[in-house]
Amino acid sequence: MNDLEQEFFDEMQRRIVKNFLDMLILRRLSERSMTGYGIIAFLNNKFHTLMSSGTIYNYLYLLERKGWIKGESTKRGTVYTLTKQGKENIRTFLNSKSKILGLVLNLFDN
């Protein structure tokens, strides 16, 4: 991949991560409870995309207000877990995977 292609790919990856950030957070929390900084590290390690703490915590507060996650204060910070509603939402998201992939693939059709 040349530099221009790599730069384009990196930008597209960042945009996709940002646009699906709520679902990425819910998906990760469906596997285990995490702090906000743990979520930042996960996104950076998996997608090579460094999201600001402000962005992540804004999403965490939004998801908490929607009742999809619950934060609990501990010695190491606030640890977030999925609620029953959050589990239902991530299950619906995962069940829609083929439709979502179809939408993305449709971007490349003439």
N, CA, C and O of each residue as an XYZ file, in Angstrom:
440
protein
N       0.849     -1.166      0.000
C       0.000      0.000      0.000
C       0.904      1.240      0.000
O       1.807      1.357      0.828
N       0.653      2.161     -0.932
C       1.472      3.376     -0.960
C       1.009      4.350      0.125
O       0.002      4.113      0.792
N       1.742      5.432      0.291
C       1.463      6.390      1.371
C       0.075      7.004      1.258
O      -0.618      7.154      2.264
N      -0.337      7.358      0.050
C      -1.647      7.965     -0.150
C      -2.754      6.982      0.201
O      -3.731      7.352      0.853
N      -2.607      5.728     -0.227
C      -3.593      4.707      0.097
C      -3.647      4.472      1.603
O      -4.732      4.333      2.167
N      -2.496      4.427      2.257
C      -2.447      4.213      3.702
C      -3.107      5.367      4.443
O      -3.851      5.158      5.402
N      -2.831      6.574      3.995
C      -3.435      7.754      4.615
C      -4.953      7.728      4.451
O      -5.688      8.027      5.392
N      -5.418      7.371      3.261
C      -6.854      7.273      3.012
C      -7.483      6.189      3.881
O      -8.528      6.409      4.495
N      -6.842      5.012      3.932
C      -7.355      3.920      4.755
C      -7.424      4.323      6.223
O      -8.428      4.060      6.885
N      -6.383      4.951      6.739
C      -6.364      5.386      8.141
C      -7.505      6.352      8.441
O      -8.145      6.259      9.488
N      -7.756      7.279      7.519
C      -8.839      8.245      7.703
C     -10.198      7.554      7.681
O     -11.069      7.868      8.492
N     -10.383      6.618      6.759
C     -11.653      5.876      6.689
C     -11.868      5.055      7.958
O     -12.981      4.995      8.480
N     -10.812      4.430      8.449
C     -10.913      3.640      9.674
C     -11.303      4.530     10.851
O     -12.153      4.152     11.658
N     -10.689      5.706     10.956
C     -11.003      6.634     12.032
C     -12.468      7.069     11.955
O     -13.149      7.151     12.977
N     -12.945      7.344     10.753
C     -14.340      7.766     10.568
C     -15.310      6.656     10.949
O     -16.323      6.905     11.603
N     -14.999      5.439     10.540
C     -15.879      4.312     10.867
C     -15.906      4.079     12.374
O     -16.975      3.889     12.953
N     -14.737      4.093     13.010
C     -14.682      3.911     14.469
C     -15.499      4.996     15.158
O     -16.276      4.702     16.066
N     -15.333      6.238     14.739
C     -16.057      7.341     15.372
C     -17.563      7.212     15.160
O     -18.342      7.472     16.077
N     -17.978      6.811     13.954
C     -19.403      6.694     13.672
C     -20.071      5.503     14.374
O     -21.272      5.534     14.641
N     -19.307      4.477     14.664
C     -19.849      3.305     15.346
C     -19.369      3.218     16.796
O     -19.411      2.149     17.405
N     -18.918      4.336     17.341
C     -18.302      4.325     18.664
C     -19.233      3.798     19.742
O     -18.797      3.041     20.610
N     -20.492      4.175     19.708
C     -21.415      3.680     20.725
C     -21.534      2.159     20.672
O     -21.541      1.497     21.709
N     -21.628      1.607     19.463
C     -21.747      0.153     19.333
C     -20.432     -0.551     19.677
O     -20.448     -1.648     20.237
N     -19.306      0.063     19.349
C     -18.014     -0.521     19.720
C     -17.862     -0.578     21.239
O     -17.353     -1.558     21.784
N     -18.303      0.468     21.908
C     -18.240      0.488     23.371
C     -19.153     -0.591     23.942
O     -18.743     -1.360     24.812
N     -20.387     -0.646     23.454
C     -21.319     -1.661     23.960
C     -20.797     -3.069     23.693
O     -20.890     -3.946     24.552
N     -20.252     -3.279     22.506
C     -19.731     -4.610     22.150
C     -18.602     -5.015     23.092
O     -18.556     -6.154     23.557
N     -17.696     -4.086     23.371
C     -16.578     -4.400     24.271
C     -17.084     -4.648     25.690
O     -16.607     -5.552     26.375
N     -18.053     -3.842     26.128
C     -18.588     -4.041     27.476
C     -19.406     -5.320     27.589
O     -19.629     -5.817     28.693
N     -19.853     -5.858     26.458
C     -20.569     -7.141     26.503
C     -19.609     -8.279     26.833
O     -20.033     -9.347     27.274
N     -18.320     -8.050     26.618
C     -17.305     -9.061     26.926
C     -16.768     -8.920     28.347
O     -16.475     -9.916     29.008
N     -16.640     -7.653     28.819
C     -16.169     -7.429     30.189
C     -16.371     -5.973     30.573
O     -16.432     -5.095     29.713
N     -16.471     -5.731     31.859
C     -16.593     -4.372     32.385
C     -15.261     -3.658     32.217
O     -14.200     -4.277     32.292
N     -15.326     -2.341     31.988
C     -14.110     -1.571     31.746
C     -14.256     -0.142     32.245
O     -15.366      0.355     32.440
N     -13.119      0.506     32.446
C     -13.084      1.936     32.718
C     -13.044      2.675     31.378
O     -12.834      2.068     30.327
N     -13.244      3.970     31.432
C     -13.147      4.777     30.223
C     -11.768      4.690     29.603
O     -11.634      4.574     28.385
N     -10.734      4.746     30.446
C      -9.373      4.654     29.910
C      -9.087      3.275     29.331
O      -8.305      3.146     28.389
N      -9.716      2.244     29.889
C      -9.588      0.907     29.312
C     -10.193      0.843     27.917
O      -9.665      0.169     27.033
N     -11.310      1.552     27.724
C     -11.952      1.594     26.410
C     -11.066      2.350     25.417
O     -10.934      1.936     24.266
N     -10.462      3.456     25.860
C      -9.549      4.206     25.001
C      -8.390      3.311     24.552
O      -8.026      3.294     23.376
N      -7.818      2.573     25.499
C      -6.697      1.679     25.187
C      -7.136      0.574     24.225
O      -6.412      0.240     23.287
N      -8.313      0.013     24.456
C      -8.838     -1.034     23.569
C      -8.963     -0.521     22.135
O      -8.516     -1.184     21.199
N      -9.567      0.654     21.958
C      -9.751      1.210     20.618
C      -8.407      1.502     19.946
O      -8.237      1.276     18.748
N      -7.473      1.998     20.725
C      -6.155      2.294     20.179
C      -5.431      1.012     19.768
O      -4.804      0.962     18.710
N      -5.519     -0.009     20.593
C      -4.844     -1.278     20.291
C      -5.496     -2.010     19.121
O      -4.797     -2.542     18.259
N      -6.812     -2.042     19.084
C      -7.501     -2.819     18.052
C      -7.586     -2.087     16.713
O      -7.409     -2.695     15.657
N      -7.857     -0.775     16.760
C      -8.112     -0.031     15.526
C      -7.039      1.020     15.221
O      -7.140      1.735     14.224
N      -6.021      1.115     16.070
C      -4.952      2.099     15.884
C      -5.527      3.508     15.737
O      -5.060      4.323     14.941
N      -6.566      3.755     16.542
C      -7.253      5.041     16.536
C      -7.297      5.555     17.964
O      -7.939      4.956     18.828
N      -6.619      6.656     18.207
C      -6.583      7.236     19.549
C      -7.709      8.246     19.677
O      -7.697      9.300     19.042
N      -8.681      7.905     20.509
C      -9.815      8.794     20.759
C      -9.523      9.579     22.030
O      -8.927      9.049     22.968
N      -9.938     10.833     22.063
C      -9.697     11.657     23.248
C     -10.566     11.175     24.401
O     -11.628     10.588     24.196
N     -10.101     11.430     25.603
C     -10.885     11.042     26.778
C     -12.217     11.788     26.781
O     -13.231     11.232     27.205
N     -12.232     13.027     26.318
C     -13.478     13.784     26.249
C     -14.507     13.116     25.359
O     -15.685     13.048     25.710
N     -14.070     12.620     24.207
C     -14.974     11.932     23.284
C     -15.523     10.662     23.919
O     -16.727     10.410     23.874
N     -14.645      9.868     24.505
C     -15.079      8.592     25.103
C     -16.035      8.833     26.262
O     -17.085      8.196     26.348
N     -15.674      9.752     27.154
C     -16.540      9.993     28.313
C     -17.870     10.618     27.911
O     -18.880     10.364     28.569
N     -17.906     11.425     26.855
C     -19.189     11.928     26.364
C     -20.081     10.777     25.921
O     -21.276     10.765     26.220
N     -19.504      9.804     25.206
C     -20.285      8.636     24.788
C     -20.715      7.801     25.988
O     -21.848      7.321     26.039
N     -19.822      7.627     26.947
C     -20.178      6.849     28.141
C     -21.332      7.511     28.896
O     -22.254      6.826     29.339
N     -21.290      8.828     29.043
C     -22.382      9.537     29.724
C     -23.679      9.414     28.938
O     -24.746      9.234     29.525
N     -23.596      9.510     27.612
C     -24.775      9.361     26.769
C     -25.381      7.961     26.931
O     -26.589      7.818     27.119
N     -24.539      6.942     26.855
C     -25.012      5.559     26.991
C     -25.593      5.311     28.378
O     -26.546      4.549     28.535
N     -25.011      5.958     29.377
C     -25.534      5.810     30.744
C     -26.899      6.499     30.867
O     -27.810      5.956     31.491
N     -27.042      7.678     30.282
C     -28.337      8.381     30.327
C     -29.427      7.600     29.597
O     -30.594      7.639     29.984
N     -29.034      6.885     28.530
C     -29.996      6.060     27.798
C     -30.367      4.794     28.570
O     -31.330      4.109     28.225
N     -29.601      4.488     29.614
C     -29.871      3.288     30.399
C     -29.249      2.038     29.818
O     -29.647      0.930     30.179
N     -28.268      2.187     28.913
C     -27.647      1.035     28.266
C     -26.436      0.531     29.030
O     -26.067     -0.637     28.909
N     -25.811      1.406     29.820
C     -24.675      1.013     30.657
C     -24.861      1.619     32.041
O     -25.670      2.522     32.253
N     -24.085      1.089     32.966
C     -24.119      1.596     34.335
C     -22.683      1.758     34.808
O     -21.863      0.852     34.654
N     -22.383      2.915     35.382
C     -21.057      3.164     35.923
C     -21.048      2.989     37.424
O     -21.975      3.404     38.120
N     -19.985      2.368     37.916
C     -19.836      2.162     39.364
C     -18.444      2.633     39.768
O     -17.440      2.187     39.212
N     -18.394      3.536     40.738
C     -17.110      4.071     41.204
C     -16.356      3.029     42.005
O     -16.911      2.377     42.890
N     -15.074      2.883     41.676
C     -14.185      1.981     42.396
C     -12.889      2.730     42.682
O     -12.754      3.899     42.320
N     -11.948      2.071     43.320
C     -10.649      2.683     43.611
C      -9.898      3.038     42.336
O      -9.165      4.027     42.304
N     -10.072      2.248     41.294
C      -9.338      2.505     40.040
C     -10.117      3.377     39.062
O      -9.674      3.561     37.929
N     -11.247      3.911     39.460
C     -12.059      4.781     38.609
C     -13.444      4.208     38.416
O     -13.815      3.223     39.054
N     -14.197      4.820     37.545
C     -15.550      4.338     37.257
C     -15.465      3.170     36.289
O     -14.859      3.263     35.222
N     -16.085      2.073     36.686
C     -16.113      0.865     35.858
C     -17.520      0.753     35.271
O     -18.519      0.826     35.986
N     -17.570      0.577     33.965
C     -18.841      0.536     33.246
C     -19.199     -0.899     32.877
O     -18.347     -1.692     32.477
N     -20.483     -1.208     33.023
C     -21.019     -2.517     32.649
C     -22.309     -2.309     31.860
O     -22.954     -1.265     31.959
N     -22.664     -3.308     31.087
C     -23.918     -3.252     30.337
C     -25.103     -3.485     31.258
O     -25.025     -4.267     32.206
N     -26.191     -2.807     30.972
C     -27.456     -3.088     31.630
C     -28.209     -4.113     30.782
O     -27.746     -4.508     29.712
N     -29.353     -4.529     31.263
C     -30.184     -5.454     30.488
C     -30.549     -4.832     29.143
O     -30.497     -5.506     28.114
N     -30.919     -3.551     29.143
C     -31.267     -2.861     27.901
C     -30.057     -2.766     26.971
O     -30.196     -2.907     25.756
N     -28.875     -2.529     27.536
C     -27.657     -2.485     26.729
C     -27.371     -3.821     26.074
O     -26.958     -3.873     24.915
N     -27.590     -4.911     26.814
C     -27.392     -6.249     26.246
C     -28.353     -6.508     25.100
O     -27.978     -7.098     24.087
N     -29.602     -6.062     25.264
C     -30.588     -6.234     24.197
C     -30.188     -5.428     22.960
O     -30.330     -5.904     21.834
N     -29.689     -4.210     23.172
C     -29.284     -3.366     22.044
C     -28.094     -3.947     21.295
O     -28.074     -3.928     20.065
N     -27.111     -4.458     22.008
C     -25.947     -5.022     21.314
C     -26.342     -6.314     20.605
O     -25.802     -6.621     19.542
N     -27.262     -7.067     21.170
C     -27.745     -8.276     20.507
C     -28.469     -7.905     19.199
O     -28.279     -8.570     18.180
N     -29.286     -6.860     19.225
C     -29.976     -6.385     18.026
C     -28.968     -5.911     16.985
O     -29.108     -6.209     15.799
N     -27.956     -5.176     17.427
C     -26.903     -4.701     16.530
C     -26.204     -5.877     15.859
O     -26.021     -5.879     14.641
N     -25.817     -6.869     16.642
C     -25.115     -8.032     16.085
C     -26.010     -8.843     15.159
O     -25.536     -9.404     14.171
N     -27.300     -8.909     15.470
C     -28.236     -9.616     14.590
C     -28.430     -8.888     13.264
O     -28.870     -9.488     12.284
N     -28.104     -7.594     13.230
C     -28.234     -6.789     12.016
C     -26.937     -6.705     11.231
O     -26.842     -5.942     10.269
N     -25.936     -7.484     11.632
C     -24.612     -7.386     11.025
C     -24.643     -7.526      9.508
O     -23.994     -6.747      8.810
N     -25.372     -8.487      8.989
C     -25.374     -8.688      7.537
C     -26.017     -7.500      6.819
O     -25.576     -7.130      5.731
N     -27.040     -6.906      7.403
C     -27.667     -5.733      6.785
C     -26.714     -4.544      6.809
O     -26.633     -3.799      5.832
N     -25.997     -4.360      7.900
C     -25.042     -3.257      8.015
C     -23.904     -3.450      7.020
O     -23.500     -2.502      6.347
N     -23.389     -4.667      6.923
C     -22.340     -4.954      5.941
C     -22.833     -4.707      4.520
O     -22.084     -4.211      3.678
N     -24.082     -5.049      4.254
C     -24.674     -4.796      2.941
C     -24.712     -3.306      2.618
O     -24.455     -2.903      1.483
N     -25.034     -2.486      3.625
C     -25.032     -1.036      3.423
C     -23.636     -0.532      3.073
O     -23.472      0.286      2.168
N     -22.642     -1.021      3.790
C     -21.260     -0.599      3.525
C     -20.818     -1.059      2.145
O     -20.223     -0.284      1.397
N     -21.101     -2.305      1.800
C     -20.725     -2.813      0.477
C     -21.429     -2.048     -0.637
O     -20.885     -1.895     -1.731
N     -22.640     -1.569     -0.361
C     -23.388     -0.809     -1.340
C     -22.704      0.513     -1.686
O     -22.949      1.071     -2.756
N     -21.868      1.007     -0.813
C     -21.094      2.225     -1.089
C     -20.164      2.040     -2.280
O     -19.830      3.007     -2.965
N     -19.748      0.814     -2.528
C     -18.772      0.536     -3.577
C     -19.411      0.134     -4.893
O     -18.711     -0.045     -5.889
N     -20.727     -0.011     -4.913
C     -21.424     -0.334     -6.160
C     -21.607      0.919     -6.991
O     -21.661      2.027     -6.457
N     -21.700      0.743     -8.293
C     -21.904      1.881     -9.216
C     -23.292      2.400     -9.146
O     -23.632      3.350     -9.851
